[in-house]
Amino acid sequence: MERKSTLSKRLMKSFIFMLLAVFMVISGCSNNNSTSTIESDANSANTEAALPAAGADKMIAVAISADAGIDQLDAGAYQGSMNVQAMIYDGLVEYGEKGEILPALAESWDISHDGKVYTFHLREGVKFSDGTDFNAEAVKFSFERWIKDPSNSLNVATAMQSLGVVDEHTITMTFNKSYYPFLTELSFARPVRIISPSAVDPAGDITGKFVKAIGTGAWMAESYKTDQEAVLVRNPYYWGEKPKLSKIILKVIPDPQSRVLALQSGDVDIAGGQLGKIPIESVPVIENNASLSLQESPGTNSHFMIFNYNTPALQDLNVRKAINLAINKKSILENLMDGIGSEAKGLFPLTVPYVTSSNSTWYGFDVGEAKQLLADAGYSDSNGDGMVEKNGAPLELNFVLQQAEFPEWKSISELIQSELQEIGITINLQVLEPNAYYDALWTNKTYDLIMYRTYDDAYNPHAFLLSLFHSTAEAPAVVWADAGLEALIDKAVGTTDLKERQTAYDSIFDKLYQDAMFAALYFPDDIMAVNKRVTGYKSGYTTFTPIFWNQLDVGEE
């Protein structure tokens, strides 16, 4: 990344942005329409006595884009903030760098030779935040609350045949197939994390009603005001690295520009990532603020363009290659993304498991070669208007996108439109609202080209490949239908042999490239804005744990 030129471009934008910021309504930084307040028992005499004295007054405020949902933060459900869920509840295992599976509540595990039986050896001496004991029965209780729910599509749920308590600190899971991502799924933020049997009413009843969030994680809820804020404090019984902070205040700030203003005013100390995105156009303002630092880390997702394999013109490999070669990915990064990211060299960045420098290959930028490939496919400009046609029919494609979730897609798509016009392809842009966009992608396939993004971290590469490049009993593959590719995906996820798995993924990525099954665009970086009074900042490895919260501290600049 060319940091000097990128930084100068950002600084040129900062003055304009700061002028606009003057007219922002500062009151937009918080929402005072509280509908309910929930106080936890974190302030009880016993809990206060147990809290460490060191750093008792150290706290920070973090901007979040939506309500944390503390009152519905059931470990076995999908409501509330996934980020907060991961702070309160632990899993049996944890997702590490490049997908390394690390011990958490399970200190170790054994896998049978056929890959179907997992035996977890649980950490001893662990307590939930209410002081009750963590053990194998608590794990069984947690899983039995959701494991048979027919709406749950996790393989760890659909493939589980039995769940058995061997002793107080040992539990087994038996599955009907070999599937290496079982462990990866067990690292997710939900619904696989462990909740105390005392968190429901009646206590210990797997059908009991959720009462409050009681986990073994480093944090627990102290107070909560709907649509305003959630306050988390240290769990006095936490078994792992003790947090240096005593309190984290999560402030709800739905508007992105208001989050930037809150950072500038000092109302919040951290904003960004999936917690509450920072607009790309605000990056120069943050970089030009002496009290703030911009933390960039390589992300785990990519943005790319899908080809509709039902479109006759796109069934020609030369056309798909030509489209790839006509797109200037470097220009997208430098001119439209402020250098936040890198050029895509495949479907996934190097931060994703099984992606290596040797299996990351994609098409460069070569307009001349792109034009030649179209000519090889039988397209020519017969009337001199600059647009190519074949058998009297122009090469015209509909390009669908949405900008509600990704505002930058509009300008990126317009650039791609002009670049494809340079090689003679007419592109009609269609900006849809999110519901219509996802219907076009998943249901009716009413597009020729469509912008999309991969999943993140623990869902890559296996879950994304299975979801988008693999058929189901009900429907063909979404992105590109290819029986050979599906066989390779099946082999990769089913083998227990690490070398065989890597070889299968190498073949998958090579086939994606050789057949140009999509158009790679860019790998975005994750960005966080952090007040310089906060020390110990380190980016996490997942979107649900974007920061190593326990390492954060506050001090003088």
LUMVO-691959 format. One line per 8 residues: number of its first residue (from 1); for each residue x, y negated, z of C-alpha. Coordinates in steps of 0.05 Angstrom, whole numbers. Layout:
! LUMVO-691959
NUM> X,Y,Z | ... .
! end
This chain:
! LUMVO-691959
1> 0,0,0 | 28,-69,-19 | 17,-103,47 | 46,-172,30 | 3,-186,-30 | -58,-156,3 | -49,-198,65 | -43,-262,25 .
9> -107,-247,-11 | -142,-235,55 | -116,-300,85 | -142,-339,25 | -211,-312,40 | -208,-326,114 | -219,-402,109 | -282,-392,69 .
17> -308,-340,117 | -294,-384,178 | -334,-441,148 | -393,-394,139 | -385,-367,209 | -397,-436,238 | -468,-432,215 | -481,-362,244 .
25> -528,-361,303 | -487,-339,363 | -548,-312,397 | -550,-258,343 | -494,-223,380 | -543,-191,428 | -615,-168,428 | -654,-190,489 .
33> -717,-151,473 | -705,-97,525 | -760,-45,528 | -733,-4,586 | -677,2,636 | -650,67,662 | -604,69,722 | -564,133,734 .
41> -540,160,800 | -469,138,784 | -474,84,838 | -494,131,893 | -451,129,956 | -421,197,943 | -402,181,871 | -372,114,889 .
49> -330,147,943 | -304,197,892 | -283,145,840 | -208,132,838 | -187,66,868 | -133,53,816 | -157,7,761 | -226,3,792 .
57> -239,-66,761 | -214,-51,691 | -268,-53,638 | -278,-69,565 | -337,-84,520 | -348,-47,454 | -396,-68,399 | -443,-14,373 .
65> -491,-23,316 | -551,15,346 | -580,35,412 | -540,88,449 | -603,127,468 | -578,148,537 | -649,168,558 | -650,221,503 .
73> -577,241,501 | -590,316,507 | -528,356,489 | -571,407,452 | -608,356,408 | -593,305,354 | -620,241,386 | -579,183,412 .
81> -508,162,396 | -462,217,373 | -403,176,397 | -431,170,467 | -450,244,467 | -377,261,455 | -356,217,513 | -404,250,563 .
89> -403,322,540 | -345,369,527 | -344,428,478 | -310,494,485 | -258,470,436 | -234,403,408 | -219,380,337 | -147,357,330 .
97> -103,326,276 | -117,357,207 | -168,403,237 | -124,438,288 | -171,470,339 | -149,454,410 | -171,481,477 | -223,442,516 .
105> -271,477,564 | -244,542,536 | -170,548,552 | -161,604,501 | -200,652,457 | -193,718,422 | -222,736,354 | -235,807,334 .
113> -200,836,273 | -263,832,231 | -274,759,250 | -343,772,281 | -331,772,356 | -303,713,394 | -284,718,468 | -274,651,504 .
121> -234,646,568 | -261,586,605 | -224,534,645 | -231,545,720 | -246,492,773 | -286,448,726 | -347,411,752 | -403,372,719 .
129> -409,297,734 | -461,313,788 | -413,359,824 | -444,425,802 | -399,481,776 | -383,494,704 | -380,569,687 | -400,620,635 .
137> -473,618,656 | -474,543,642 | -446,557,572 | -500,610,560 | -554,563,586 | -530,507,540 | -529,550,477 | -594,586,491 .
145> -631,519,492 | -619,509,417 | -588,570,386 | -654,601,361 | -683,536,336 | -702,551,263 | -688,479,244 | -614,486,263 .
153> -572,503,202 | -504,510,235 | -472,576,218 | -455,585,291 | -530,587,303 | -556,624,242 | -502,678,245 | -502,690,320 .
161> -527,759,340 | -512,757,415 | -484,715,471 | -456,752,531 | -429,732,599 | -370,779,616 | -354,745,682 | -355,675,713 .
169> -302,649,665 | -309,693,604 | -363,692,550 | -370,728,483 | -404,707,418 | -420,760,366 | -436,740,294 | -463,777,234 .
177> -407,753,188 | -335,730,185 | -332,654,178 | -270,616,200 | -306,549,211 | -344,577,271 | -290,545,315 | -294,480,276 .
185> -370,478,287 | -359,489,361 | -318,424,362 | -377,382,336 | -407,327,379 | -474,362,378 | -511,407,392 | -455,454,414 .
193> -430,416,474 | -442,438,546 | -496,407,590 | -508,422,664 | -567,468,681 | -585,413,731 | -597,364,674 | -666,393,659 .
201> -730,402,698 | -740,456,723 | -665,463,734 | -635,522,697 | -696,533,653 | -675,536,579 | -744,509,561 | -740,455,615 .
209> -749,381,599 | -686,340,591 | -679,292,649 | -610,259,643 | -542,267,611 | -498,309,658 | -434,335,626 | -363,352,642 .
217> -335,295,599 | -292,237,623 | -350,189,624 | -421,185,651 | -477,136,645 | -483,83,699 | -538,40,669 | -576,31,605 .
225> -620,-23,574 | -655,-3,510 | -629,-40,449 | -582,-82,492 | -527,-42,525 | -504,22,558 | -453,22,614 | -407,83,622 .
233> -363,96,682 | -310,148,698 | -333,217,717 | -301,228,785 | -297,303,773 | -266,301,705 | -216,358,695 | -172,326,642 .
241> -132,262,632 | -163,210,678 | -187,147,643 | -147,84,658 | -209,41,651 | -263,43,703 | -320,21,657 | -338,15,584 .
249> -396,-30,565 | -428,-13,498 | -463,-75,471 | -515,-67,416 | -500,-116,359 | -537,-94,296 | -512,-149,249 | -441,-139,222 .
257> -424,-213,220 | -449,-222,291 | -401,-167,312 | -344,-207,282 | -367,-269,319 | -371,-230,384 | -299,-208,373 | -277,-279,361 .
265> -312,-306,423 | -286,-250,467 | -356,-223,482 | -331,-154,458 | -262,-125,457 | -270,-72,403 | -312,-64,341 | -308,-24,277 .
273> -311,46,249 | -376,85,256 | -390,49,322 | -406,-14,283 | -371,-27,217 | -330,-89,203 | -346,-121,135 | -289,-118,86 .
281> -295,-193,75 | -283,-205,149 | -215,-171,150 | -177,-237,135 | -212,-271,194 | -190,-216,242 | -119,-215,215 | -115,-290,223 .
289> -139,-290,296 | -83,-292,346 | -123,-255,399 | -144,-196,354 | -108,-139,320 | -132,-99,261 | -121,-25,271 | -120,15,205 .
297> -116,90,202 | -124,138,143 | -196,163,139 | -220,233,126 | -272,219,73 | -270,196,1 | -316,158,-46 | -326,187,-116 .
305> -373,189,-175 | -416,250,-188 | -430,275,-259 | -499,305,-273 | -482,372,-305 | -551,371,-339 | -532,311,-381 | -510,339,-449 .
313> -454,289,-460 | -424,304,-392 | -421,379,-407 | -361,362,-452 | -297,367,-412 | -263,314,-456 | -317,263,-438 | -309,277,-363 .
321> -234,269,-369 | -241,205,-410 | -285,174,-356 | -234,191,-303 | -177,162,-344 | -215,97,-358 | -223,79,-284 | -169,35,-254 .
329> -169,60,-182 | -112,13,-163 | -154,-46,-184 | -212,-23,-140 | -167,-20,-79 | -130,-86,-91 | -186,-130,-116 | -249,-103,-83 .
337> -227,-67,-20 | -173,-115,6 | -124,-58,5 | -163,-20,58 | -151,51,34 | -114,87,-22 | -125,114,-92 | -162,180,-92 .
345> -119,239,-114 | -172,292,-111 | -236,304,-72 | -205,298,-2 | -147,258,28 | -87,289,61 | -119,280,130 | -166,339,114 .
353> -146,411,130 | -116,452,73 | -104,390,31 | -30,384,15 | 14,340,-28 | 22,398,-77 | -53,411,-87 | -73,337,-90 .
361> -73,321,-164 | -118,276,-204 | -122,234,-267 | -85,169,-274 | -106,106,-311 | -95,111,-387 | -145,75,-432 | -111,99,-496 .
369> -115,172,-476 | -188,162,-454 | -206,136,-523 | -170,193,-556 | -208,244,-514 | -274,213,-535 | -252,217,-607 | -233,290,-597 .
377> -304,300,-569 | -333,273,-634 | -349,201,-612 | -332,142,-656 | -351,69,-666 | -383,73,-734 | -414,4,-736 | -358,-37,-704 .
385> -398,-59,-643 | -347,-30,-595 | -393,25,-570 | -383,98,-591 | -436,146,-616 | -441,218,-640 | -489,242,-692 | -521,173,-691 .
393> -534,174,-616 | -495,124,-572 | -458,148,-510 | -502,114,-459 | -506,135,-385 | -547,114,-325 | -504,100,-264 | -543,102,-197 .
401> -519,73,-131 | -544,42,-66 | -514,-16,-27 | -553,-15,38 | -502,31,71 | -442,13,26 | -447,-59,2 | -380,-53,-34 .
409> -409,-1,-82 | -444,-55,-123 | -380,-92,-142 | -342,-26,-151 | -396,0,-198 | -396,-65,-238 | -321,-58,-247 | -329,14,-270 .
417> -384,-8,-317 | -338,-58,-351 | -280,-8,-354 | -323,46,-387 | -349,-6,-436 | -276,-17,-456 | -273,55,-482 | -342,49,-516 .
425> -389,79,-464 | -452,39,-447 | -468,42,-372 | -535,21,-343 | -530,6,-269 | -589,23,-224 | -587,-1,-152 | -637,38,-110 .
433> -661,32,-39 | -634,89,5 | -695,135,3 | -700,132,-73 | -625,140,-78 | -623,203,-36 | -683,230,-74 | -645,220,-139 .
441> -584,255,-110 | -615,314,-74 | -684,325,-105 | -699,300,-175 | -628,287,-204 | -652,226,-242 | -583,200,-259 | -524,213,-305 .
449> -473,184,-257 | -482,170,-183 | -437,142,-128 | -427,185,-67 | -380,199,-10 | -355,262,23 | -369,279,95 | -319,264,151 .
457> -267,301,191 | -294,366,221 | -343,375,163 | -287,376,111 | -270,412,69 | -314,473,80 | -381,442,98 | -379,391,42 .
465> -360,442,-10 | -415,489,13 | -467,432,13 | -449,400,-53 | -412,450,-96 | -447,515,-77 | -516,540,-95 | -568,562,-44 .
473> -626,610,-49 | -671,551,-65 | -629,508,-111 | -566,504,-154 | -505,465,-132 | -515,390,-125 | -450,362,-155 | -427,415,-204 .
481> -452,486,-216 | -396,536,-228 | -398,609,-209 | -322,615,-207 | -317,556,-159 | -370,585,-114 | -333,651,-110 | -270,615,-88 .
489> -308,576,-35 | -338,641,-8 | -269,671,-5 | -240,611,31 | -292,608,87 | -297,683,96 | -224,704,103 | -190,711,171 .
497> -121,708,138 | -92,638,139 | -48,648,78 | -106,676,37 | -149,617,59 | -96,566,38 | -88,601,-29 | -164,599,-40 .
505> -166,525,-24 | -107,512,-71 | -147,546,-126 | -210,507,-109 | -175,440,-114 | -140,460,-178 | -206,481,-210 | -239,416,-190 .
513> -182,380,-226 | -177,424,-288 | -252,419,-301 | -258,346,-280 | -320,361,-240 | -326,289,-214 | -291,222,-219 | -246,208,-160 .
521> -245,135,-137 | -215,117,-69 | -199,141,1 | -222,87,50 | -183,74,114 | -218,69,181 | -212,0,211 | -221,-25,281 .
529> -214,-95,309 | -184,-95,379 | -173,-152,428 | -99,-156,444 | -113,-153,519 | -131,-79,507 | -70,-34,509 | -60,40,495 .
537> -103,40,432 | -97,104,391 | -144,126,336 | -180,191,345 | -186,247,295 | -261,246,285 | -316,196,273 | -351,219,336 .
545> -287,206,376 | -258,147,338 | -214,125,397 | -177,162,451 | -218,127,504 | -181,154,564 | -116,122,541 | -144,51,537 .
553> -122,1,588 | -125,-75,597 | -70,-122,614 | -39,-189,597 | -18,-201,525 .
! end
